[in-house]
Amino acid sequence: MQLEIRTEGVDFVVSRTPQPKNDNDGRQKTDRETGELLHVTELVTMDETGAEVIKVTTAGAPRVTKRQPVTVLKLVATPWNIDGRGGVAFRAEAITPVPSTAARAATSTAASAGA
C-alpha cells in the first residue's frame, strides 16, 4: 500500500546531499518505468509538532545542496516488512530548491509591473 503524504505546512531542509541508491552488490538501482538512476536524499522535516529525518528516493539526482530549503513534490510513503524488520520507504516525484526571498521578490515585482 502506498500513502501520499500532504506536505502543506511542512518545511524540508536537505541534511545530506543526494547519494546513489545501490543494491546489495553495489550497483546503482534504476527506476523500473523510466530507467533513470535512483538517488536518495536525506531531509529534515519540520512542522508544528517537531522534526524528523527521512530519506527520500527520486528518479534522477535532485540539484540541491546541504542545508538548502526544498520542496518535495508528490511524496509517497510505502510501509514495508521483511523477515521481521519493518519501516517506511519514502519516494518523491521531485525535490526542488525553495526560491530565495530575493528571487521571489524579484518575480513578484516583475509580475506586478506587467499587470
ChimeraX commands (.cxc) that place a marker at each C-alpha (Angstrom):
marker #1 position 0.00,0.00,0.00 radius 0.5
marker #1 position 1.27,3.46,-0.89 radius 0.5
marker #1 position 0.16,6.54,1.01 radius 0.5
marker #1 position 0.51,10.04,-0.45 radius 0.5
marker #1 position 1.77,12.48,2.18 radius 0.5
marker #1 position 0.35,16.00,2.34 radius 0.5
marker #1 position 3.28,18.40,2.63 radius 0.5
marker #1 position 1.45,21.69,3.17 radius 0.5
marker #1 position 2.77,23.32,6.35 radius 0.5
marker #1 position 5.88,21.12,6.39 radius 0.5
marker #1 position 9.35,22.61,5.93 radius 0.5
marker #1 position 12.04,20.43,4.34 radius 0.5
marker #1 position 15.80,21.05,4.59 radius 0.5
marker #1 position 18.49,18.92,2.95 radius 0.5
marker #1 position 20.67,17.32,5.64 radius 0.5
marker #1 position 22.73,15.16,3.25 radius 0.5
marker #1 position 23.16,15.69,-0.46 radius 0.5
marker #1 position 21.72,13.13,-2.91 radius 0.5
marker #1 position 23.54,9.78,-2.95 radius 0.5
marker #1 position 23.20,6.92,-5.44 radius 0.5
marker #1 position 20.72,4.25,-4.30 radius 0.5
marker #1 position 22.66,0.99,-4.63 radius 0.5
marker #1 position 21.63,-2.65,-4.44 radius 0.5
marker #1 position 23.40,-5.18,-2.19 radius 0.5
marker #1 position 26.07,-5.73,-4.88 radius 0.5
marker #1 position 26.92,-2.01,-5.05 radius 0.5
marker #1 position 25.20,-1.39,-8.40 radius 0.5
marker #1 position 23.06,1.72,-8.65 radius 0.5
marker #1 position 19.35,0.93,-8.88 radius 0.5
marker #1 position 17.19,2.27,-11.70 radius 0.5
marker #1 position 13.55,3.30,-11.94 radius 0.5
marker #1 position 11.51,0.38,-13.32 radius 0.5
marker #1 position 9.40,2.60,-15.58 radius 0.5
marker #1 position 11.88,5.20,-16.89 radius 0.5
marker #1 position 15.27,3.54,-16.45 radius 0.5
marker #1 position 16.58,6.66,-14.68 radius 0.5
marker #1 position 19.14,6.16,-11.93 radius 0.5
marker #1 position 17.74,6.33,-8.38 radius 0.5
marker #1 position 19.12,8.66,-5.72 radius 0.5
marker #1 position 18.41,9.07,-2.01 radius 0.5
marker #1 position 18.31,12.49,-0.36 radius 0.5
marker #1 position 18.25,12.84,3.43 radius 0.5
marker #1 position 15.84,15.57,4.59 radius 0.5
marker #1 position 14.91,17.14,7.90 radius 0.5
marker #1 position 11.14,17.60,8.01 radius 0.5
marker #1 position 9.68,20.16,10.40 radius 0.5
marker #1 position 6.13,21.10,11.34 radius 0.5
marker #1 position 4.34,22.38,14.44 radius 0.5
marker #1 position 4.82,19.03,16.21 radius 0.5
marker #1 position 8.60,18.85,15.79 radius 0.5
marker #1 position 11.18,17.46,13.38 radius 0.5
marker #1 position 12.18,14.12,11.85 radius 0.5
marker #1 position 14.84,12.94,9.44 radius 0.5
marker #1 position 13.68,10.94,6.42 radius 0.5
marker #1 position 15.44,9.54,3.36 radius 0.5
marker #1 position 13.58,10.19,0.10 radius 0.5
marker #1 position 14.24,8.31,-3.15 radius 0.5
marker #1 position 13.89,10.06,-6.50 radius 0.5
marker #1 position 14.49,9.05,-10.11 radius 0.5
marker #1 position 17.34,11.30,-11.15 radius 0.5
marker #1 position 19.57,13.33,-8.84 radius 0.5
marker #1 position 17.93,16.42,-7.33 radius 0.5
marker #1 position 20.04,19.55,-7.80 radius 0.5
marker #1 position 20.15,20.52,-4.15 radius 0.5
marker #1 position 22.84,21.19,-1.55 radius 0.5
marker #1 position 23.23,20.55,2.17 radius 0.5
marker #1 position 21.21,22.91,4.42 radius 0.5
marker #1 position 19.09,24.08,1.47 radius 0.5
marker #1 position 15.33,24.50,1.99 radius 0.5
marker #1 position 13.47,22.40,-0.57 radius 0.5
marker #1 position 10.02,21.50,-1.81 radius 0.5
marker #1 position 9.05,17.83,-2.13 radius 0.5
marker #1 position 6.64,17.02,-4.96 radius 0.5
marker #1 position 4.26,14.06,-4.62 radius 0.5
marker #1 position 5.77,12.45,-1.53 radius 0.5
marker #1 position 4.62,8.85,-1.08 radius 0.5
marker #1 position 5.19,6.56,1.92 radius 0.5
marker #1 position 5.28,2.79,1.48 radius 0.5
marker #1 position 5.27,0.69,4.67 radius 0.5
marker #1 position 7.38,-2.49,4.42 radius 0.5
marker #1 position 8.10,-5.61,6.47 radius 0.5
marker #1 position 10.75,-8.19,5.55 radius 0.5
marker #1 position 11.93,-11.03,7.81 radius 0.5
marker #1 position 10.64,-9.38,10.96 radius 0.5
marker #1 position 12.14,-5.98,10.15 radius 0.5
marker #1 position 9.99,-3.11,9.04 radius 0.5
marker #1 position 9.90,0.54,8.21 radius 0.5
marker #1 position 8.63,3.12,5.77 radius 0.5
marker #1 position 10.18,3.87,2.39 radius 0.5
marker #1 position 9.70,7.41,1.06 radius 0.5
marker #1 position 9.65,8.27,-2.63 radius 0.5
marker #1 position 9.01,11.59,-4.38 radius 0.5
marker #1 position 8.49,12.72,-7.93 radius 0.5
marker #1 position 10.96,15.58,-7.38 radius 0.5
marker #1 position 12.91,17.55,-4.77 radius 0.5
marker #1 position 13.49,21.16,-5.80 radius 0.5
marker #1 position 15.10,24.19,-4.12 radius 0.5
marker #1 position 12.77,26.71,-2.49 radius 0.5
marker #1 position 13.24,30.03,-4.30 radius 0.5
marker #1 position 15.20,32.52,-2.19 radius 0.5
marker #1 position 13.36,35.51,-0.73 radius 0.5
marker #1 position 15.20,37.84,-3.14 radius 0.5
marker #1 position 14.22,35.72,-6.16 radius 0.5
marker #1 position 10.58,35.59,-5.02 radius 0.5
marker #1 position 10.53,39.38,-4.50 radius 0.5
marker #1 position 12.00,39.97,-7.99 radius 0.5
marker #1 position 9.43,37.64,-9.56 radius 0.5
marker #1 position 6.61,39.32,-7.64 radius 0.5
marker #1 position 7.83,42.81,-8.65 radius 0.5
marker #1 position 8.15,41.77,-12.30 radius 0.5
marker #1 position 4.65,40.27,-12.26 radius 0.5
marker #1 position 3.23,43.47,-10.71 radius 0.5
marker #1 position 4.96,45.67,-13.31 radius 0.5
marker #1 position 3.45,43.60,-16.13 radius 0.5
marker #1 position -0.08,43.84,-14.74 radius 0.5
marker link #1:1,2 radius 0.2
marker link #1:2,3 radius 0.2
marker link #1:3,4 radius 0.2
marker link #1:4,5 radius 0.2
marker link #1:5,6 radius 0.2
marker link #1:6,7 radius 0.2
marker link #1:7,8 radius 0.2
marker link #1:8,9 radius 0.2
marker link #1:9,10 radius 0.2
marker link #1:10,11 radius 0.2
marker link #1:11,12 radius 0.2
marker link #1:12,13 radius 0.2
marker link #1:13,14 radius 0.2
marker link #1:14,15 radius 0.2
marker link #1:15,16 radius 0.2
marker link #1:16,17 radius 0.2
marker link #1:17,18 radius 0.2
marker link #1:18,19 radius 0.2
marker link #1:19,20 radius 0.2
marker link #1:20,21 radius 0.2
marker link #1:21,22 radius 0.2
marker link #1:22,23 radius 0.2
marker link #1:23,24 radius 0.2
marker link #1:24,25 radius 0.2
marker link #1:25,26 radius 0.2
marker link #1:26,27 radius 0.2
marker link #1:27,28 radius 0.2
marker link #1:28,29 radius 0.2
marker link #1:29,30 radius 0.2
marker link #1:30,31 radius 0.2
marker link #1:31,32 radius 0.2
marker link #1:32,33 radius 0.2
marker link #1:33,34 radius 0.2
marker link #1:34,35 radius 0.2
marker link #1:35,36 radius 0.2
marker link #1:36,37 radius 0.2
marker link #1:37,38 radius 0.2
marker link #1:38,39 radius 0.2
marker link #1:39,40 radius 0.2
marker link #1:40,41 radius 0.2
marker link #1:41,42 radius 0.2
marker link #1:42,43 radius 0.2
marker link #1:43,44 radius 0.2
marker link #1:44,45 radius 0.2
marker link #1:45,46 radius 0.2
marker link #1:46,47 radius 0.2
marker link #1:47,48 radius 0.2
marker link #1:48,49 radius 0.2
marker link #1:49,50 radius 0.2
marker link #1:50,51 radius 0.2
marker link #1:51,52 radius 0.2
marker link #1:52,53 radius 0.2
marker link #1:53,54 radius 0.2
marker link #1:54,55 radius 0.2
marker link #1:55,56 radius 0.2
marker link #1:56,57 radius 0.2
marker link #1:57,58 radius 0.2
marker link #1:58,59 radius 0.2
marker link #1:59,60 radius 0.2
marker link #1:60,61 radius 0.2
marker link #1:61,62 radius 0.2
marker link #1:62,63 radius 0.2
marker link #1:63,64 radius 0.2
marker link #1:64,65 radius 0.2
marker link #1:65,66 radius 0.2
marker link #1:66,67 radius 0.2
marker link #1:67,68 radius 0.2
marker link #1:68,69 radius 0.2
marker link #1:69,70 radius 0.2
marker link #1:70,71 radius 0.2
marker link #1:71,72 radius 0.2
marker link #1:72,73 radius 0.2
marker link #1:73,74 radius 0.2
marker link #1:74,75 radius 0.2
marker link #1:75,76 radius 0.2
marker link #1:76,77 radius 0.2
marker link #1:77,78 radius 0.2
marker link #1:78,79 radius 0.2
marker link #1:79,80 radius 0.2
marker link #1:80,81 radius 0.2
marker link #1:81,82 radius 0.2
marker link #1:82,83 radius 0.2
marker link #1:83,84 radius 0.2
marker link #1:84,85 radius 0.2
marker link #1:85,86 radius 0.2
marker link #1:86,87 radius 0.2
marker link #1:87,88 radius 0.2
marker link #1:88,89 radius 0.2
marker link #1:89,90 radius 0.2
marker link #1:90,91 radius 0.2
marker link #1:91,92 radius 0.2
marker link #1:92,93 radius 0.2
marker link #1:93,94 radius 0.2
marker link #1:94,95 radius 0.2
marker link #1:95,96 radius 0.2
marker link #1:96,97 radius 0.2
marker link #1:97,98 radius 0.2
marker link #1:98,99 radius 0.2
marker link #1:99,100 radius 0.2
marker link #1:100,101 radius 0.2
marker link #1:101,102 radius 0.2
marker link #1:102,103 radius 0.2
marker link #1:103,104 radius 0.2
marker link #1:104,105 radius 0.2
marker link #1:105,106 radius 0.2
marker link #1:106,107 radius 0.2
marker link #1:107,108 radius 0.2
marker link #1:108,109 radius 0.2
marker link #1:109,110 radius 0.2
marker link #1:110,111 radius 0.2
marker link #1:111,112 radius 0.2
marker link #1:112,113 radius 0.2
marker link #1:113,114 radius 0.2
marker link #1:114,115 radius 0.2
view
